[in-house]
Amino acid sequence: MDDYVKRKLQEWVLSEYIDNFKGQQISETNFKLLLGEEKAQEALIPPWGPRLLFKKKLEELCNNEIEPSTSKMLSPSGTFTPGKRKADEANPLITNTPKRLCGTSLGRTDGMTKGKQIMKQVKSKLQSKPDDQQSSLKFKEFLSHKIKVLETDKKEVVGVFGKTGAGKSLLINTILDQGNVLPTGDVSACTSVIIQVEANMARDGKYTAEIEFITQEEWEEELQSILAERKSEEGNDDENEDSGSDIDEYDDGDKIYALYRQDGNEATVNSLMDSKHFKSIPEFLLGKKREFKTSQAEELSRELCRYLRSDILSNEQRYWPLVKSVTIKIPNAKDLLEHIVLIDLPGNGDCNKSRDEMWKSVVGRCTAVWIVSEIHRSVSEKEAWEILDRCVSYLGHGGQCRSISFICTKTDNICVDYAMSIEDSILSRNKVAKEMVENKFNKQTKIKEQFNIDKDFFQVFTVSSDAYRKNDVLQPEDTEIPKLQEFLRNLNDRHTKTSDYVSGAYGILSLIQGAKSSDMTDSKKEVCQVLENNLKDGLETIGQSMDEAYEAFEQCLSRGVQQSVETCERIAKDKVIEPKGKKGSGYHKVLKSLCKNNGVYKPIRKKGKKRLRERNLNDSLASCMRDLSNETFKKYFPNQGKDSSINDLIDNFTLDTNRLIEEHPEVSLHLIFLKTEEIKLKAKLKRDIRERKKEVYNILPKSISDTMRPCYERAAQYRGTDSLESMRKELRNHLKKFKKEMFHKAKKEMLDLLKEMKKHIVEELERELQESMSQSLKTPDSLLVPDVSEEYEEMKKCYEKLPSSTNTATTTA
């Protein structure tokens, strides 16, 4: 066996099978002949899981070497047309980049990596000794900026939610096939730590972890809350209503024991903040991150245990109470995670403010969500469904989620029906479980308010990590681990990322090549005039459509204001101020905490007791306006689909460069650049819209919170035996006095954000495209540019290896 085969097996994380390949004298010469040889593959790699991985990797390797030399010669109908290539080169067309095509896409090694190597050479030339021309300097700066923007990676986020013990960590470890990089076991996990898993793009083959801590001030504030709760007995159970979730598995008081052990008994906040307790984690005191780097997954897992696990049986000091988040990077994971961040999330926010804000931010960035629950509890367990219920507004109008999956784990844990085999029993229960979960999902009204549900939006997976690893009870495909791996591959979409990069780089190099031409002044002026007219018309269309959206929101918000004014006092009373059955001293602490935290109550967790219901007066007061604007949000800002959305408006905008290329082939290189810039700019604007619409949706409770803040502050000051009634009276009076002003203000602030969105879209399109037109068509003929002819030809080759329909331009020159 030669080094080539050994290197490939190591790269594919199949090192343990190197001896098998060596024994069968597999070399670079016959390695690729294994494609399609199922029996030979089985002899070399007996286990199903690794063999499936080898098969896929080998197919990708062989497909990447296919030269689609005839793809450019296909007519629109897909049939071969002699002489078509020559005609296309004379009249190049540009199209938007669509989805990947399997089997003919450009390989990663030949595409992205080589493309970046070429652009590195171009950057070096642009940074070489400057010439005396001011216009040349400006042109080089423009190009350098475009290259920098091109190389910015935008990652998708998959959020993994689930109750402790549901098997989240084992599921992630099994899907990634990297050993036990996340700690697993029977001990309970620390549910407040956010764990991010992504690919290590460095070539060192190391497993790394970066731990971010909360601040000393935040920990001191948290200690004060926990100790204050210790001192005052809950006393009455009238505030301990069942929110519908399960019994809490750990106590916020466990945080003190985890970190301080016996030293935490009867201690004061000042003594607990003494620096002697943090000698082993100086990064916490210095406000820095702690980093680990190991060669093995299990080694990193052992290092992380004290930062992630809440195992109070151990005598070791545990640091998880101080951890805000952990970022783990694993090698050899490009296939699944190159453009993805997989995040293990607690099911809800945290009483710690920074953790809670980070939780909201991460949930709002999730492209896809996995809800994990044991199969025998998938329908009956309240917590999994309550997680979905609590998160829905952050995922929908306040987020960017396009897919929700319910993952039923531990499917191999079953009492066998003796009339059936173990395998048949598992598969039969899996089928029933899927139907039951889908039926329950279809009854979730809050989901339907936030999303346009289609057949691809919700999926149910029945999974067994143990059965996949052991390969004894079920076939690998029946464990559905391969389906989840394919889910990540499709979301990772490395082929499209490669096409986007190569196409964008090719556009930049086309501009540089075109800038060397000095005999097309008249053509440039004519084309530029047409482009400016097209831009003006397109901006007018966008402006008019955005005005229509504004009017639609204005109407539904006006109805919301009227309804809110009429019902807000009753809603506030029933939801927060005086809910049914909450009259004792216990509820006094709830209302006091709510006022201290600007209208939001997050309960201290107490082991063995029902988890208390969170209360948010600001959200309750905003509910009428939100309910009446939900349909308008779904129409103009859907997370998936187009219809009459603002994103559809952006997609329809065009400078019509395709037609101009046919009419003016002498400036086709300049127009190719402009088209690629238009495509990239529209993609950026859609990301901007996505972020701004979150702000638009969240402005209502924020605005209400700002109006209510003086009232909250006054109410929080009340002490003594009548303080509960005094707080209630303060809230009622403030609401009665300011309700009209408050809701009209909230409406205005939302509409103002919509105006700002319109302004941003129009100004960004005009500024960026005018700048691109200026640099490509209005530069002086004497412009001095670096010679990138060699790089241009190399990039052209990379570009021509892309599938025909994914090309953003067909080359000329």
Summary of the structure (lengths in Angstrom):
residues: 813
radius of gyration: 30.1
end to end distance: 45.5
largest distance: 93.4
contacts: 2597
relative contact order: 0.12
helix: 60%
strand: 8%
